[in-house]
Amino acid sequence: MEHDQQSQHPSAVEAFPEEQNALGSAVGRSAPAPAAPPNEGNALAGNSPPPAGGPPPTIRGPQTYEKGKAHPCKLLRTAVDSLYVSYPGELSENSFSRLYSLKVAAQSDDEAEQAAAQLQIGNQLFAVWDKAPRPYAFVLHNACFHLQISRGNKVPLAYVQITSQYLTAIGVEAAEKELRFIVNSLGRVDKDACMSRVDLCVDFVPYLDMDQFQARQWLTRVKKKERYWDGNRPTGWKVGRGGPMQGKTYDKILEIVQQSHKNYLLDIWATKGWLPGEPVWRHEFQFGREVLKLMRINTIDELMSNLGGMWRAATEDWLRLVVPDESDSNRGRWPNHPLWDAITTADWNMPHQPALVRIRERGMPTDAQLFTVPLGYVAAFMAARGITNWDEGLGAYLQEAQQFHKSNGRNTRIYVEGKTLLKGRLFGTLDNRRQDPKVIEDQEAAYRLAKDGEEVGS
């Protein structure tokens, strides 16, 4: 899940204490997961009405399942959904000075200064944030990468999330290669990327009712199980929350509608046989650093060559969905549910996915939101003023808006253009930097050195 989002009220979650604790202490016990960037939350969350701009209502309709199918589900996609990596090393003095000045600009009360708090590295334009979580000093963010940068040597030079959109767009290896160029341009990098967290997922169309499962059917080695709801509608399960290994099964279409708005997945699923109106669920495993070390997954090469093995370990040893056998008191001998057998045998050869036309920043409104929400306010203004004619209403709205801002000491045009620059920085769609030729020359030279594999010193 990604920056890396069914927010549930406590009443919308059922928690079930659970079983034995085995499979190695690193996997079985609860421990803090790697810190996630802001806005990276519970993918099973969201109890609010679907915002405008989600998939068509037909794909959110009542779930009806085809009967008489030879298989319990139709597998659509396997993917590395999120990837968190770190790079040991040291920030160069030049980079520190530049990032510090941009962070100060981001903290300014002057909106023009805030809007210009951007850094271009290669073809990636980043917003430099005004704050950073300790022990990191700086945050660089765009729709492709979320970088936390340190000043000292007690923590890695960079701790980075590669977003699921970018992983989908260009693949794991290409995304990490580009990230390596970026981090190399900031200072000295001592080692290859170290895996900090990996999320693997399988998307599928179920041919059975997904609300039929009971807590005892999730046979696991950890203690925490939670069931999630949207009103009276079951929306998923989470196993192992807060631990270094976690599993989730959830209604992916509902999550797209209510939270992530990742409508590009609809096109990808369609190439694999998904039809509008069919439900899509996702099963996902989150592998934290402790688990990856236990599995000896430290580098990108080790990750890509062991995806199938990681998935089998998770679905065969760590968690199973089973069919109760009341004649056998040993639940460990209960057979797998046919749905779980299908999920376990998903193909991890990572076939080519269709390229995304556009990488969209998480907070960016959808077209449906842009072209409906503001017009709702215009309609409310027209009703309040007793106007029914569109041309008259729009003209009156703009005129009164100008009068309102003038009475508050603002110029409407300057106000809107200033907010546009801030939004453009947030969405990564506008380059607001002061185009100092020397700064641009230094940035481009550093990036060329990084891309050629050379060390960028201080």
C-alpha positions as CSV (number, residue, x, y, z in Angstrom):
1,M,0.0,0.0,0.0
2,E,1.2,3.2,-0.6
3,H,2.0,6.8,0.4
4,D,3.0,4.4,1.3
5,Q,-3.8,4.4,3.2
6,Q,-11.1,1.3,5.1
7,S,-10.4,4.0,8.0
8,Q,-12.4,2.2,10.5
9,H,-13.9,3.4,13.7
10,P,-13.1,1.0,16.6
11,S,-16.6,-0.4,16.3
12,A,-15.9,-1.3,12.7
13,V,-13.1,-3.7,13.7
14,E,-13.4,-7.1,15.4
15,A,-10.1,-8.3,17.0
16,F,-9.6,-11.9,17.8
17,P,-6.7,-13.2,20.1
18,E,-5.0,-16.1,18.5
19,E,-3.1,-19.3,18.7
20,Q,0.5,-20.4,19.1
21,N,3.5,-18.3,18.3
22,A,6.1,-20.2,16.2
23,L,7.9,-20.0,12.8
24,G,10.9,-18.1,14.3
25,S,10.6,-15.4,16.9
26,A,11.3,-12.6,14.4
27,V,8.2,-13.4,12.4
28,G,6.0,-14.4,15.3
29,R,6.3,-11.6,17.8
30,S,4.9,-8.1,17.5
31,A,7.3,-5.3,16.8
32,P,7.2,-1.8,15.2
33,A,7.0,-1.8,11.5
34,P,9.3,0.5,9.5
35,A,8.1,4.1,9.7
36,A,5.8,5.0,6.8
37,P,5.6,8.4,5.1
38,P,2.7,10.6,6.0
39,N,-0.7,9.5,4.5
40,E,0.5,5.9,4.4
41,G,-2.3,4.2,6.3
42,N,-4.4,1.2,6.8
43,A,-5.5,-0.1,3.4
44,L,-8.5,-1.6,5.0
45,A,-9.6,1.8,6.2
46,G,-12.4,4.1,5.2
47,N,-15.9,4.4,6.5
48,S,-16.8,7.6,4.7
49,P,-19.0,7.9,1.5
50,P,-17.2,7.3,-1.7
51,P,-15.8,10.6,-3.1
52,A,-16.5,11.7,-6.7
53,G,-14.1,10.4,-9.2
54,G,-14.0,6.8,-8.3
55,P,-14.8,3.9,-10.6
56,P,-18.3,3.7,-12.0
57,P,-21.0,2.8,-9.5
58,T,-21.6,-0.5,-11.2
59,I,-18.3,-1.9,-9.9
60,R,-19.4,-1.1,-6.4
61,G,-22.7,-2.8,-6.6
62,P,-23.9,-5.9,-4.6
63,Q,-21.4,-8.7,-5.0
64,T,-22.9,-11.6,-7.0
65,Y,-20.7,-14.5,-7.7
66,E,-20.9,-16.9,-10.6
67,K,-21.8,-20.4,-9.6
68,G,-20.6,-23.7,-11.0
69,K,-17.0,-22.4,-11.5
70,A,-14.2,-24.9,-11.7
71,H,-12.0,-22.6,-9.6
72,P,-12.7,-20.5,-6.6
73,C,-11.3,-17.4,-8.1
74,K,-9.8,-15.7,-11.2
75,L,-6.3,-14.5,-10.6
76,L,-5.6,-11.2,-12.2
77,R,-2.2,-9.9,-11.0
78,T,0.8,-10.5,-8.8
79,A,2.9,-7.5,-7.9
80,V,5.5,-5.9,-5.6
81,D,3.0,-3.3,-4.3
82,S,5.4,-1.2,-2.2
83,L,9.1,-1.2,-1.7
84,Y,11.1,0.5,1.1
85,V,14.8,0.6,0.8
86,S,17.7,2.3,2.6
87,Y,21.2,3.4,1.4
88,P,24.1,3.7,3.9
89,G,26.3,6.7,3.2
90,E,26.9,10.4,4.0
91,L,25.3,13.6,2.7
92,S,27.6,15.9,0.9
93,E,28.1,19.4,2.2
94,N,26.8,21.0,-1.0
95,S,23.6,18.9,-0.8
96,F,23.2,19.7,2.9
97,S,23.4,23.5,2.2
98,R,21.0,23.3,-0.7
99,L,18.5,21.1,1.2
100,Y,18.7,23.3,4.3
101,S,17.9,26.4,2.4
102,L,15.0,24.8,0.6
103,K,13.6,23.4,4.0
104,V,13.8,27.0,5.4
105,A,11.9,28.2,2.3
106,A,9.3,25.6,2.9
107,Q,8.8,26.9,6.4
108,S,8.4,30.5,5.2
109,D,5.2,32.5,5.7
110,D,5.7,33.8,2.2
111,E,3.7,31.5,-0.2
112,A,6.0,32.3,-3.1
113,E,9.0,31.1,-1.0
114,Q,7.1,27.9,0.0
115,A,6.2,27.2,-3.6
116,A,9.8,27.5,-4.7
117,A,11.0,24.8,-2.2
118,Q,11.6,22.3,-4.9
119,L,14.6,20.3,-6.0
120,Q,15.2,18.8,-9.5
121,I,17.4,15.7,-9.8
122,G,17.6,14.3,-13.3
123,N,14.0,14.2,-14.6
124,Q,12.5,14.0,-11.1
125,L,11.1,17.2,-9.5
126,F,10.8,16.9,-5.7
127,A,9.0,19.0,-3.1
128,V,11.2,19.7,-0.1
129,W,9.1,19.5,3.0
130,D,9.2,21.9,5.9
131,K,9.6,19.1,8.4
132,A,11.2,15.7,8.7
133,P,10.7,12.8,11.1
134,R,13.6,12.2,13.5
135,P,16.3,11.1,13.1
136,Y,16.1,12.3,9.5
137,A,16.8,15.9,8.5
138,F,15.0,16.3,5.2
139,V,12.1,14.9,3.2
140,L,11.9,14.9,-0.6
141,H,8.7,13.8,-2.1
142,N,7.0,13.3,-5.4
143,A,4.5,10.8,-7.0
144,C,7.4,8.3,-7.6
145,F,9.6,8.5,-4.5
146,H,9.4,9.5,-0.9
147,L,12.9,10.1,0.5
148,Q,13.9,10.7,4.1
149,I,17.5,12.1,4.2
150,S,19.8,12.1,7.2
151,R,22.7,14.4,8.0
152,G,24.7,12.1,10.3
153,N,26.0,8.5,10.0
154,K,23.9,6.9,12.8
155,V,21.1,6.1,10.3
156,P,21.2,5.5,6.6
157,L,21.8,8.4,4.3
158,A,18.4,7.8,2.7
159,Y,15.3,5.8,3.7
160,V,13.0,5.7,0.7
161,Q,9.6,4.4,-0.4
162,I,9.1,3.7,-4.1
163,T,5.4,4.2,-4.7
164,S,3.2,1.4,-6.1
165,Q,2.3,3.5,-9.1
166,Y,5.9,3.9,-10.1
167,L,6.7,0.2,-9.5
168,T,3.7,-0.6,-11.7
169,A,4.8,1.9,-14.4
170,I,8.4,0.9,-14.9
171,G,9.1,-2.2,-12.8
172,V,11.1,-2.8,-9.6
173,E,14.6,-3.0,-11.0
174,A,14.2,0.1,-13.2
175,A,12.7,2.1,-10.4
176,E,15.5,1.2,-8.0
177,K,18.1,2.0,-10.6
178,E,16.7,5.5,-11.0
179,L,16.5,5.9,-7.3
180,R,20.1,4.9,-6.9
181,F,21.1,7.7,-9.3
182,I,19.1,10.2,-7.3
183,V,20.6,9.2,-3.9
184,N,24.1,9.1,-5.4
185,S,23.6,12.7,-6.5
186,L,23.1,13.7,-2.8
187,G,26.3,12.3,-1.3
188,R,28.5,9.3,-0.9
189,V,26.6,5.9,-1.0
190,D,28.5,3.1,0.6
191,K,26.4,0.0,-0.4
192,D,23.7,-1.1,-2.7
193,A,20.1,-0.6,-1.6
194,C,19.1,-2.6,1.5
195,M,15.6,-4.0,1.7
196,S,13.7,-2.5,4.6
197,R,10.1,-3.5,3.7
198,V,8.5,-5.3,0.8
199,D,4.7,-5.6,0.2
200,L,3.7,-8.5,-2.2
201,C,0.1,-8.8,-3.4
202,V,-2.3,-10.9,-5.5
203,D,-5.4,-9.4,-7.0
204,F,-8.3,-11.8,-7.8
205,V,-12.0,-12.1,-8.7
206,P,-13.6,-14.4,-6.1
207,Y,-16.3,-16.8,-7.1
208,L,-17.6,-17.2,-3.6
209,D,-18.9,-15.0,-0.8
210,M,-15.9,-13.4,0.9
211,D,-17.8,-12.7,4.1
212,Q,-18.2,-16.4,5.0
213,F,-14.9,-16.9,6.7
214,Q,-14.5,-17.2,10.5
215,A,-11.6,-16.1,12.7
216,R,-10.6,-19.7,13.4
217,Q,-10.2,-20.4,9.7
218,W,-7.2,-18.1,9.5
219,L,-4.5,-20.4,10.8
220,T,-1.5,-18.3,11.8
221,R,1.5,-18.1,14.1
222,V,0.7,-14.6,15.4
223,K,-1.9,-13.5,17.9
224,K,-3.6,-10.6,16.3
225,K,-6.5,-11.0,13.9
226,E,-8.9,-8.2,12.9
227,R,-12.0,-8.1,10.8
228,Y,-13.0,-4.9,9.1
229,W,-16.4,-3.5,8.1
230,D,-18.0,-0.7,6.1
231,G,-21.3,-0.3,7.9
232,N,-22.7,-3.9,7.8
233,R,-20.6,-4.9,4.9
234,P,-17.5,-7.0,5.7
235,T,-14.5,-5.5,3.8
236,G,-11.5,-7.6,4.9
237,W,-9.2,-9.2,7.4
238,K,-5.8,-8.2,8.8
239,V,-3.5,-10.6,10.5
240,G,-0.4,-9.6,12.6
241,R,-1.0,-5.8,12.8
242,G,2.0,-4.0,14.2
243,G,4.4,-6.9,13.7
244,P,7.3,-7.4,11.2
245,M,5.1,-9.7,9.1
246,Q,1.5,-8.8,8.3
247,G,-1.2,-10.2,6.1
248,K,-4.3,-8.5,4.6
249,T,-7.3,-9.7,2.6
250,Y,-9.6,-6.8,1.5
251,D,-12.0,-5.5,-1.0
252,K,-9.7,-3.7,-3.4
253,I,-12.4,-2.0,-5.5
254,L,-14.0,-0.5,-2.3
255,E,-10.5,0.8,-1.3
256,I,-10.0,2.4,-4.8
257,V,-13.4,4.1,-4.5
258,Q,-13.0,5.3,-1.0
259,Q,-9.3,6.0,-0.7
260,S,-6.6,5.5,-3.2
261,H,-8.4,6.3,-6.5
262,K,-6.0,4.0,-8.3
263,N,-8.3,3.6,-11.3
264,Y,-5.3,2.6,-13.5
265,L,-5.6,-0.8,-11.9
266,L,-8.9,-1.3,-13.7
267,D,-7.2,-1.2,-17.1
268,I,-4.5,-3.6,-15.9
269,W,-7.1,-6.1,-14.6
270,A,-9.0,-5.8,-17.8
271,T,-6.0,-7.1,-19.8
272,K,-6.1,-10.2,-17.5
273,G,-9.8,-10.9,-18.0
274,W,-11.5,-8.7,-15.4
275,L,-15.0,-7.5,-16.5
276,P,-16.7,-4.3,-15.1
277,G,-19.1,-5.3,-12.4
278,E,-16.9,-8.1,-11.1
279,P,-15.6,-7.8,-7.5
280,V,-11.9,-7.7,-7.0
281,W,-10.2,-8.6,-3.7
282,R,-6.5,-8.4,-2.8
283,H,-4.4,-10.6,-0.6
284,E,-1.2,-8.9,0.5
285,F,1.8,-9.6,2.7
286,Q,4.0,-7.1,4.3
287,F,7.6,-8.3,5.0
288,G,9.4,-6.1,7.4
289,R,13.2,-5.8,7.8
290,E,13.5,-8.5,10.5
291,V,11.7,-11.0,8.3
292,L,13.7,-10.1,5.2
293,K,16.9,-10.6,7.1
294,L,15.6,-14.0,8.3
295,M,14.9,-14.9,4.7
296,R,18.3,-13.5,3.6
297,I,16.7,-11.0,1.3
298,N,19.0,-8.0,1.4
299,T,19.3,-6.7,-2.2
300,I,17.1,-6.1,-5.2
301,D,18.6,-9.1,-7.0
302,E,17.9,-11.3,-4.1
303,L,14.3,-10.0,-3.9
304,M,13.6,-10.5,-7.6
305,S,15.0,-14.0,-7.6
306,N,13.0,-15.1,-4.5
307,L,9.5,-13.6,-5.0
308,G,7.9,-17.0,-5.4
309,G,9.7,-18.5,-2.4
310,M,8.7,-15.5,-0.2
311,W,5.1,-16.0,-1.3
312,R,5.1,-19.7,-0.6
313,A,6.7,-19.2,2.8
314,A,4.0,-16.7,3.7
315,T,1.1,-18.7,2.4
316,E,2.3,-22.2,3.5
317,D,4.2,-21.6,6.8
318,W,3.0,-18.2,8.2
319,L,-0.7,-18.1,7.3
320,R,-3.3,-20.4,5.9
321,L,-7.1,-20.2,5.2
322,V,-8.5,-23.6,6.2
323,V,-11.7,-25.6,6.0
324,P,-12.9,-26.6,9.5
325,D,-12.9,-30.4,10.2
326,E,-14.9,-30.8,13.4
327,S,-13.7,-34.5,13.7
328,D,-10.1,-33.3,14.1
329,S,-9.2,-31.2,17.1
330,N,-5.8,-30.4,15.7
331,R,-6.4,-27.4,13.4
332,G,-3.0,-27.7,12.0
333,R,-4.3,-30.7,10.1
334,W,-7.3,-28.9,8.7
335,P,-7.1,-28.7,4.9
336,N,-6.5,-25.5,2.9
337,H,-9.6,-23.8,1.6
338,P,-9.6,-24.0,-2.2
339,L,-9.4,-20.3,-2.4
340,W,-6.1,-20.4,-0.5
341,D,-4.7,-23.1,-2.7
342,A,-5.4,-20.9,-5.7
343,I,-3.7,-17.8,-4.0
344,T,-0.8,-19.9,-2.9
345,T,0.0,-21.1,-6.4
346,A,-0.1,-17.6,-8.0
347,D,2.5,-17.1,-10.7
348,W,5.4,-14.9,-9.7
349,N,7.2,-14.6,-13.0
350,M,6.1,-11.0,-13.0
351,P,4.7,-10.7,-16.5
352,H,4.9,-7.3,-18.2
353,Q,2.3,-4.9,-17.1
354,P,0.7,-2.2,-19.3
355,A,2.6,1.1,-18.9
356,L,0.8,3.9,-17.1
357,V,0.1,6.9,-19.1
358,R,0.5,9.3,-16.2
359,I,1.9,9.0,-12.7
360,R,-0.6,10.7,-10.4
361,E,0.3,12.2,-7.0
362,R,-1.7,10.6,-4.3
363,G,-3.4,13.8,-3.1
364,M,-4.3,15.1,-6.6
365,P,-8.0,15.3,-7.2
366,T,-9.5,13.2,-9.9
367,D,-11.1,14.8,-13.0
368,A,-14.5,13.9,-11.6
369,Q,-13.7,15.7,-8.4
370,L,-12.2,18.7,-10.2
371,F,-15.3,19.1,-12.4
372,T,-18.0,18.4,-9.9
373,V,-17.0,19.6,-6.5
374,P,-16.3,23.3,-7.5
375,L,-19.5,23.4,-9.6
376,G,-21.4,22.3,-6.5
377,Y,-20.2,25.4,-4.7
378,V,-21.2,27.6,-7.7
379,A,-24.6,25.9,-7.7
380,A,-24.9,26.6,-3.9
381,F,-24.0,30.3,-4.5
382,M,-26.6,30.6,-7.3
383,A,-29.3,29.1,-5.1
384,A,-28.3,31.4,-2.3
385,R,-28.6,34.5,-4.6
386,G,-31.8,33.3,-6.3
387,I,-30.1,32.9,-9.7
388,T,-31.0,30.0,-12.1
389,N,-29.2,31.1,-15.3
390,W,-25.7,29.6,-15.6
391,D,-24.0,32.6,-17.4
392,E,-25.5,35.1,-14.9
393,G,-24.6,32.9,-12.0
394,L,-21.0,32.3,-13.0
395,G,-20.5,36.0,-13.7
396,A,-22.0,37.0,-10.3
397,Y,-19.9,34.4,-8.5
398,L,-16.6,35.8,-9.9
399,Q,-17.6,39.4,-9.3
400,E,-18.6,38.7,-5.6
401,A,-15.4,36.6,-5.2
402,Q,-13.3,39.6,-6.2
403,Q,-15.3,41.9,-3.9
404,F,-14.9,39.5,-1.0
405,H,-11.1,39.2,-1.4
406,K,-10.7,42.9,-2.0
407,S,-12.5,43.6,1.3
408,N,-10.0,41.3,3.0
409,G,-7.0,43.1,1.4
410,R,-6.3,40.5,-1.3
411,N,-6.2,40.6,-5.1
412,T,-8.2,37.6,-6.4
413,R,-5.9,36.9,-9.3
414,I,-2.8,37.0,-7.2
415,Y,-4.5,34.9,-4.5
416,V,-5.5,32.2,-6.9
417,E,-2.2,32.2,-8.8
418,G,-0.3,31.9,-5.5
419,K,-2.4,28.9,-4.4
420,T,-1.8,27.4,-7.8
421,L,1.9,27.5,-7.3
422,L,1.5,25.8,-3.9
423,K,-0.7,23.1,-5.3
424,G,1.7,22.6,-8.2
425,R,4.5,22.0,-5.8
426,L,2.4,19.6,-3.8
427,F,1.4,17.7,-7.0
428,G,4.8,17.9,-8.7
429,T,3.2,19.5,-11.8
430,L,4.7,23.0,-11.7
431,D,8.4,23.9,-11.5
432,N,8.4,27.0,-9.3
433,R,12.2,27.2,-8.7
434,R,14.1,30.4,-9.2
435,Q,16.1,29.4,-12.2
436,D,19.7,30.2,-11.0
437,P,21.9,28.9,-13.9
438,K,24.8,28.0,-11.5
439,V,22.4,25.9,-9.3
440,I,21.0,24.2,-12.3
441,E,24.5,23.5,-13.6
442,D,25.6,22.0,-10.3
443,Q,22.5,19.8,-10.1
444,E,22.9,18.5,-13.6
445,A,26.6,17.8,-13.1
446,A,25.9,15.9,-9.9
447,Y,23.2,13.8,-11.5
448,R,25.5,13.0,-14.5
449,L,28.2,11.8,-12.1
450,A,25.7,9.7,-10.2
451,K,24.2,8.2,-13.3
452,D,27.7,7.2,-14.5
453,G,28.3,5.4,-11.2
454,E,30.8,7.9,-9.9
455,E,31.0,9.2,-6.3
456,V,29.7,12.7,-5.6
457,G,31.8,14.2,-2.9
458,S,31.4,17.2,-0.6
